[in-house]
């Protein structure tokens, strides 16, 4: 790449914006040190965020922004350093950006905008490939936030971004784009599913990796069942201790202070409770032994397949091809968050950025919104496996776009339906962050229920009942889009006793997307409509039809 691209003769207005000299002979601006920027460094694999089924809530956000701001956005050489070392594509981005910012003709500006969008995505691919290594902040934040040049933002916006907390201090499965590509490239997280043609069966390395993923899914499911059964036995043991304490407490017999009274009716009932508890403890212990054998076998299968994968040479330290594949998936995610009529410009500028501190999809803001959703819809991130409801928070990918909609890319891993995380994408700069996240969770709700029902998704469960109502009303369009909009109304209006949904839809949601018990108790006293639904819950539970 021609490094003089940063000191060429350009329009003075653009030169001031980009922080370079407009004088052709001016060489005062220092060139970036390429050896410092991209020296050989060890690859650092990110910590894997495993599914912990014992967590039942999101952490409380006590510090939404950092107290000490970053200084990188005030660096006058940010733009030069961000483009340096990226080859001819960086030259092309710079050239088109120069034309885009200086042209006065609206038609030409539209052409340059389209060219810049295409070139910028090609440029970002090169940045994404570097994520497994130690990335300089100016490239890291270019990919994470879409900040190509801080001068394209207002000063107060630069200050806002400088206070965003950079590291994942709360250890939640929420990823900025640079973190996501790093996890994909180092094999911590597998590629998002695509509709590409199946890989040939004679590709032994790929076949082994797929078998390993299935085996890992069985092992994780066995481990979680083991933990659940151990907790169940511990609960019985605690109940037994409590019952024994009840039995062993006596008051003196009246007139005989040295003698203890007979067992009361409550204590006699505790005898029966203890007998039942002992039976349950013995049964839980037998099942625990069975689950332990299942886990050990699953662990052995994983170990065997890991050895075979290594022998086949499939465990490459950094998989550039995986990053390239994921990059294409992320581009599609960005398009889906924006929609056809939205703003597809990929660079953050003050012309388009209008979000306040609480409306940017930072990791902390997203966690607060997800916690709010879960407080209303406590089963939003739950999946049932062997009659046990497991809370499994999906991977959340924060994409730097001006989109309005969050989307669900996949509800769970097809090789591990029991404990794998789904994947949702959230636009970082929406008009309403809460609505963007609600649309993603609504999408996740629909796809999870649909996959669970499989071939019967139009007949059974949440999707079946909603689809039958949809067709009975002779509605046109995408049934999932209707559902997502109704889910948003359910969460924002109906949860506060504002009746906006049709009666049939409200009944479907009440049963299959139940509010928390506290909200149900509140609603039943606000209207006969909710009181009737509340009574239906009681009737179903009594008839074992729930």
C-alpha positions in Angstrom: 0.0 0.0 0.0 1.2 3.5 -0.7 1.8 5.0 2.7 1.7 8.5 1.3 -2.0 8.2 1.0 -2.3 10.0 4.4 -0.3 13.0 3.2 -1.6 13.5 -0.3 -3.0 16.8 -1.7 -6.6 16.8 -0.6 -9.3 19.2 0.1 -8.5 21.5 3.1 -11.9 20.7 4.8 -11.3 17.0 4.5 -7.7 17.4 5.6 -8.9 19.2 8.8 -11.5 16.4 9.4 -9.1 13.6 8.8 -6.3 15.2 10.8 -3.7 15.3 8.0 -2.0 18.1 6.1 -3.3 19.4 2.8 0.2 20.5 1.7 1.8 18.1 -0.7 5.2 18.7 0.6 4.4 18.5 4.3 6.0 15.4 5.8 5.7 16.5 9.5 3.0 13.9 10.2 4.7 10.8 11.6 4.1 7.5 9.9 2.8 4.6 12.0 5.3 2.1 13.2 4.3 -1.1 11.4 6.5 -3.3 13.5 4.7 -2.2 16.6 1.3 -2.5 15.1 1.5 -5.9 13.7 4.5 -7.6 15.2 4.5 -11.3 15.9 2.5 -12.0 19.0 1.1 -15.0 20.7 -2.5 -15.9 20.0 -4.7 -15.4 23.0 -7.8 -17.6 23.2 -10.6 -15.9 25.0 -12.1 -17.6 28.1 -15.0 -19.8 27.2 -18.3 -18.8 28.8 -19.8 -22.2 29.6 -23.4 -22.7 30.4 -24.0 -22.7 34.1 -27.4 -24.1 34.9 -27.2 -23.0 38.5 -27.4 -19.3 37.5 -31.0 -18.1 37.6 -30.6 -14.4 36.9 -28.4 -11.7 35.3 -25.9 -9.8 37.4 -27.0 -6.4 38.7 -25.4 -3.5 36.7 -23.8 -1.1 39.3 -21.4 0.5 36.9 -22.8 1.1 33.4 -19.8 3.1 32.2 -16.1 3.3 33.2 -15.0 6.1 35.5 -11.6 6.6 33.7 -12.1 7.4 30.0 -10.0 6.0 27.2 -7.7 8.3 25.4 -7.6 6.4 22.1 -10.3 8.6 20.5 -8.3 11.7 21.1 -5.3 10.3 19.3 -4.7 12.5 16.1 -3.2 9.5 14.4 -6.1 7.2 15.0 -7.3 7.2 11.4 -3.8 6.6 10.0 -3.1 3.8 12.4 -6.5 2.2 11.7 -5.8 2.0 8.0 -2.2 1.2 8.1 -1.1 -2.3 7.2 -4.3 -3.2 5.5 -3.1 -3.1 1.9 -4.8 -1.7 -1.2 -8.3 -2.0 0.2 -7.4 0.7 2.8 -6.2 3.0 0.0 -9.5 2.5 -1.7 -11.5 3.2 1.4 -9.5 6.4 2.0 -10.0 7.6 -1.6 -13.7 6.9 -1.7 -14.2 8.5 1.8 -12.4 11.6 0.5 -14.8 11.9 -2.4 -17.8 11.1 -0.3 -17.1 13.8 2.2 -16.2 16.6 -0.3 -18.7 16.1 -3.1 -21.6 18.6 -3.3 -23.6 16.7 -5.8 -26.3 14.6 -4.0 -26.3 12.0 -6.9 -22.5 11.6 -6.7 -22.7 11.4 -2.9 -25.2 8.5 -3.3 -22.8 6.7 -5.7 -19.8 7.2 -3.4 -21.8 6.1 -0.4 -22.6 2.8 -2.1 -19.0 2.3 -3.2 -17.7 3.2 0.3 -20.1 0.7 1.9 -18.8 -2.1 -0.3 -15.2 -1.2 0.1 -15.5 -0.8 3.8 -16.9 -4.3 4.3 -14.0 -5.8 2.3 -11.7 -3.7 4.5 -13.3 -5.0 7.7 -12.7 -8.6 6.6 -9.0 -8.0 6.9 -9.4 -6.5 10.3 -11.6 -9.4 11.5 -8.8 -11.9 10.4 -6.5 -10.2 12.9 -8.8 -10.6 15.9 -7.2 -13.8 17.3 -4.0 -11.8 18.0 -3.4 -8.8 20.2 -5.2 -6.0 18.4 -4.3 -2.3 18.7 -7.2 -0.3 20.1 -7.8 1.7 17.0 -8.4 -1.4 14.9 -10.3 -3.1 17.7 -12.7 -0.2 18.1 -13.1 0.3 14.3 -14.4 -3.3 14.2 -16.3 -3.1 17.5 -18.0 0.3 17.1 -17.7 1.2 13.4 -15.5 4.2 14.4 -13.2 4.7 11.3 -12.3 8.2 12.3 -13.2 9.9 15.7 -13.5 13.2 13.8 -16.6 11.9 12.1 -18.3 12.1 15.5 -19.2 15.0 17.7 -17.0 15.7 20.7 -19.6 14.6 23.2 -20.1 11.4 21.3 -16.4 10.7 21.4 -16.5 11.3 25.1 -19.4 8.9 25.4 -17.6 6.1 23.6 -14.4 6.6 25.6 -16.3 5.7 28.8 -17.7 2.3 27.5 -16.4 -0.6 29.6 -14.2 -2.6 27.3 -13.7 -6.0 29.0 -16.4 -8.6 29.8 -16.1 -8.0 33.6 -19.5 -9.7 34.2 -18.6 -12.9 32.3 -21.9 -13.0 30.4 -22.2 -14.5 26.8 -22.5 -11.1 25.2 -19.9 -10.3 22.6 -18.7 -7.2 20.7 -17.8 -8.0 17.1 -14.0 -8.2 17.7 -14.6 -10.6 20.6 -16.9 -12.7 18.6 -14.5 -13.2 15.7 -11.7 -14.0 18.1 -13.8 -16.7 19.8 -14.7 -18.1 16.4 -11.1 -18.0 15.0 -9.7 -19.7 18.1 -12.3 -22.5 18.2 -13.9 -21.4 21.5 -17.2 -21.0 19.7 -18.2 -22.8 16.5 -19.4 -21.1 13.4 -23.0 -19.9 13.1 -25.1 -22.3 11.0 -25.5 -21.4 7.3 -27.6 -22.8 4.5 -24.5 -23.9 2.6 -24.2 -27.3 0.9 -23.2 -30.1 3.2 -19.5 -30.9 3.3 -18.5 -34.1 1.4 -18.6 -37.3 3.5 -15.0 -38.1 2.6 -13.8 -35.0 4.5 -12.7 -37.1 7.5 -11.5 -34.1 9.6 -14.8 -32.3 9.3 -16.8 -35.5 10.0 -14.8 -36.1 13.2 -15.3 -32.5 14.3 -19.1 -32.9 13.9 -19.0 -36.2 15.8 -17.0 -34.4 18.5 -19.6 -31.6 18.8 -22.4 -34.2 19.2 -20.4 -36.1 21.8 -19.7 -32.8 23.7 -23.4 -32.1 23.6 -24.2 -35.5 25.2 -21.5 -35.0 27.8 -22.7 -31.5 28.8 -26.3 -32.8 29.0 -25.1 -35.7 31.2 -23.1 -33.4 33.4 -26.1 -31.1 34.0 -28.4 -34.0 34.8 -25.8 -35.2 37.2 -25.7 -31.8 38.9 -29.5 -31.5 39.1 -29.8 -35.0 40.6 -27.1 -34.2 43.2 -28.9 -31.0 44.1 -32.2 -33.0 44.4 -30.7 -35.5 46.8 -29.2 -32.6 48.9 -32.6 -31.0 49.1 -34.1 -34.3 50.4 -31.3 -34.6 53.0 -31.9 -31.0 54.2 -35.6 -31.8 54.5 -34.8 -34.9 56.5 -32.7 -32.9 58.9 -35.5 -30.4 59.3 -38.0 -33.2 60.0 -35.7 -34.8 62.6 -35.3 -31.5 64.3 -39.1 -31.2 64.5 -39.5 -34.7 66.0 -36.7 -34.1 68.6 -38.3 -31.0 70.1 -40.4 -31.6 73.2 -41.9 -29.6 75.9 -42.1 -30.8 79.6 -45.2 -32.8 80.7 -47.2 -30.6 83.0 -46.4 -31.4 86.6 -43.3 -33.4 85.5 -40.6 -31.0 84.6 -38.0 -33.8 84.2 -40.2 -35.7 81.6 -40.7 -34.7 78.0 -44.2 -34.7 76.4 -45.5 -37.2 73.8 -45.3 -36.6 70.1 -47.7 -34.1 68.7 -49.8 -34.6 65.6 -47.4 -32.5 63.7 -44.5 -34.7 64.8 -46.4 -37.9 64.0 -47.0 -36.6 60.5 -43.2 -35.9 60.3 -42.7 -39.7 60.7 -44.5 -40.3 57.4 -42.6 -37.5 55.8 -39.3 -39.1 56.9 -40.3 -42.4 55.4 -41.1 -40.7 52.1 -37.9 -38.7 52.2 -35.8 -41.8 52.8 -37.4 -43.5 49.8 -36.8 -40.4 47.6 -33.2 -40.2 48.8 -32.5 -43.8 47.9 -34.1 -43.4 44.5 -32.2 -40.2 43.8 -28.9 -41.9 44.9 -29.6 -44.8 42.4 -30.3 -42.3 39.7 -27.2 -40.4 40.6 -25.1 -43.5 40.2 -26.7 -44.1 36.7 -26.1 -40.5 35.6 -22.5 -40.7 36.8 -21.9 -43.8 34.7 -23.5 -42.0 31.7 -21.3 -39.0 32.2 -18.1 -41.0 32.5 -19.0 -42.8 29.3 -19.8 -39.6 27.5 -16.5 -38.0 28.8 -14.6 -41.1 27.5 -16.3 -40.7 24.1 -15.3 -37.0 23.9 -11.7 -37.8 24.9 -11.5 -40.5 22.2 -12.9 -38.2 19.5 -10.6 -35.3 20.6 -7.6 -37.6 20.1 -8.9 -38.6 16.6 -9.4 -34.9 15.7 -5.9 -34.1 16.7 -4.5 -37.0 14.7 -6.5 -35.8 11.7 -5.0 -32.3 12.1 -8.4 -30.6 12.5 -7.5 -28.5 15.6 -5.8 -25.6 14.0 -4.8 -22.8 16.5 -6.3 -20.1 14.4 -8.9 -20.9 11.7 -8.9 -18.0 9.2 -11.4 -19.9 7.1 -13.8 -20.0 10.0 -13.5 -16.3 10.5 -14.2 -15.7 6.8 -17.3 -17.9 7.0 -18.5 -16.2 10.1 -17.9 -12.8 8.6 -20.4 -13.6 5.8 -22.9 -14.7 8.5 -22.4 -11.5 10.4 -22.9 -9.4 7.3 -26.3 -11.1 6.9 -27.1 -10.5 10.6 -26.4 -6.8 10.0 -28.7 -6.7 7.0 -31.5 -8.4 8.9 -31.2 -5.9 11.9 -31.5 -3.0 9.5 -34.1 -4.3 7.0 -34.5 -3.3 3.4 -35.5 0.3 3.9 -33.0 1.0 6.7 -29.7 2.8 6.9 -27.0 0.4 5.7 -24.1 2.8 6.0 -21.5 0.9 8.0 -19.4 3.8 9.4 -20.3 5.7 12.6 -20.9 9.4 11.9 -22.6 12.3 13.7 -24.9 12.5 10.7 -26.6 9.2 11.6 -25.6 8.6 15.3 -28.3 10.0 17.7 -28.2 7.5 20.6 -28.0 8.6 24.2 -26.0 6.8 26.9 -28.9 4.4 27.7 -29.8 3.6 24.1 -26.4 2.4 22.8 -26.3 -1.4 22.9 -23.3 -1.6 25.2 -22.8 -4.9 27.0 -24.1 -3.4 30.3 -27.2 -1.8 28.8 -28.1 -5.0 27.0 -27.7 -7.0 30.3 -30.1 -4.5 32.0 -32.7 -4.9 29.2 -32.4 -8.7 29.3 -32.8 -8.8 33.1 -36.0 -6.6 32.6 -37.4 -9.0 30.0 -36.7 -12.0 32.3 -38.4 -10.3 35.2 -41.6 -10.3 33.1 -41.1 -13.4 31.0 -39.1 -15.7 33.4 -39.0 -18.6 30.9 -37.6 -16.4 28.0 -34.3 -18.2 28.1 -35.4 -21.6 29.3 -35.5 -24.9 27.5 -36.9 -28.2 28.8 -34.8 -31.3 28.7 -35.9 -34.6 30.3 -38.7 -32.8 32.1 -36.3 -30.3 33.6 -36.4 -26.6 32.7 -32.9 -25.2 32.1 -32.0 -21.5 31.9 -29.7 -21.1 29.0 -28.9 -17.5 28.0 -28.1 -17.3 24.2 -25.0 -15.8 22.7 -25.7 -12.1 22.1 -23.7 -10.5 19.2 -23.6 -6.7 19.3 -23.3 -5.6 15.7 -22.4 -1.9 14.9 -25.4 -1.0 12.8 -28.2 1.6 12.6 -30.7 -1.2 12.7 -34.1 -1.3 14.4 -34.6 -5.0 15.0 -32.8 -7.6 17.0 -32.9 -11.1 15.3 -32.4 -14.7 16.3 -29.9 -16.4 14.1 -30.4 -19.8 15.6 -32.3 -21.0 18.7 -29.7 -23.7 19.7 -27.0 -25.9 18.3 -28.5 -28.7 16.2 -26.0 -31.1 17.6 -26.8 -30.2 21.3 -30.4 -29.3 21.9 -30.1 -29.9 25.6 -27.6 -27.3 26.8 -26.3 -25.3 23.8 -26.7 -21.6 23.5 -28.8 -20.0 20.8 -27.6 -16.9 19.0 -29.2 -13.5 18.7 -27.8 -10.3 17.1 -28.6 -6.8 18.5 -27.9 -3.5 16.5 -25.8 -1.2 18.6 -27.4 2.1 17.4 -31.2 1.6 17.3 -33.8 4.2 17.9 -35.2 2.1 20.8 -32.9 -0.4 22.4 -35.6 -2.1 24.4 -37.7 -2.7 21.3 -34.6 -4.0 19.4 -33.9 -6.5 22.2 -37.6 -7.5 22.6 -37.8 -8.3 18.9 -34.7 -10.5 19.2 -36.1 -12.4 22.2 -39.5 -12.7 20.5 -37.7 -14.2 17.5 -35.8 -16.6 19.8 -39.1 -17.6 21.5 -40.7 -18.4 18.2 -37.8 -20.3 16.7 -37.2 -22.3 19.9 -40.9 -23.4 20.1 -40.9 -24.1 16.4 -37.8 -26.3 16.5 -39.2 -28.1 19.6 -42.5 -28.9 17.8 -40.6 -30.0 14.6 -43.0 -31.2 11.9 -46.0 -30.4 14.1 -45.1 -26.7 14.6 -48.4 -25.6 12.8 -50.4 -27.9 15.1 -48.9 -28.0 18.6 -47.7 -25.8 21.4 -47.0 -22.1 21.1 -46.4 -21.9 17.3 -49.2 -24.3 16.5 -51.9 -22.4 18.5 -50.7 -19.0 17.2 -50.6 -20.3 13.6 -54.1 -21.7 13.8 -55.4 -18.3 15.1 -53.4 -16.5 12.3 -54.9 -18.6 9.6 -58.4 -18.4 11.1 -58.2 -14.6 10.8 -57.1 -15.0 7.1 -54.1 -12.7 7.8 -51.4 -12.2 5.1 -47.7 -12.0 5.5 -45.1 -13.6 7.7 -46.6 -15.3 10.7 -43.4 -14.9 12.7 -43.4 -11.1 12.2 -46.9 -10.9 13.5 -45.9 -13.0 16.5 -42.9 -10.8 17.3 -45.0 -7.7 17.3 -47.6 -9.4 19.5 -44.8 -10.5 21.9 -43.7 -6.9 22.2 -47.2 -5.8 23.0 -47.5 -8.7 25.5 -44.3 -7.5 27.3 -44.9 -3.8 27.2 -48.7 -3.4 27.4 -50.4 -6.5 28.6 -47.9 -7.0 31.5 -49.2 -3.7 32.8 -52.9 -4.6 32.3 -53.3 -2.6 29.1 -55.4 -4.8 26.9 -54.1 -4.5 23.4 -54.0 -8.2 22.1 -56.9 -10.1 20.8 -58.6 -12.4 23.3 -57.4 -15.6 21.6 -53.8 -14.4 21.4 -53.8 -13.3 25.0 -54.9 -16.8 26.1 -52.2 -18.4 24.0 -49.5 -16.2 25.5 -50.8 -16.5 29.0 -50.4 -20.3 28.8 -47.2 -20.6 26.7 -45.4 -17.4 27.6 -46.4 -17.1 31.2 -45.7 -13.9 33.2 -43.9 -14.1 36.5 -46.2 -15.2 39.4 -46.0 -11.7 40.9 -47.3 -10.1 37.6 -50.0 -12.8 37.4 -51.1 -12.0 40.9 -51.2 -8.3 40.1 -53.1 -8.7 36.9 -55.9 -11.0 38.3 -57.0 -8.1 40.5 -57.0 -5.6 37.7 -59.5 -7.1 35.3 -61.9 -10.0 34.9 -60.1 -10.9 31.7 -56.9 -11.8 33.6 -58.8 -13.2 36.5 -60.4 -15.7 34.1 -57.0 -16.7 32.7 -55.7 -17.1 36.2 -58.5 -19.5 37.1 -57.8 -21.5 34.0 -54.2 -22.1 35.3 -55.6 -23.5 38.5 -58.1 -25.7 36.6 -55.4 -27.1 34.3 -53.0 -27.8 37.2 -55.8 -29.7 39.1 -56.7 -31.8 36.0 -53.1 -32.6 35.1 -53.7 -31.2 31.7 -51.3 -28.3 32.1 
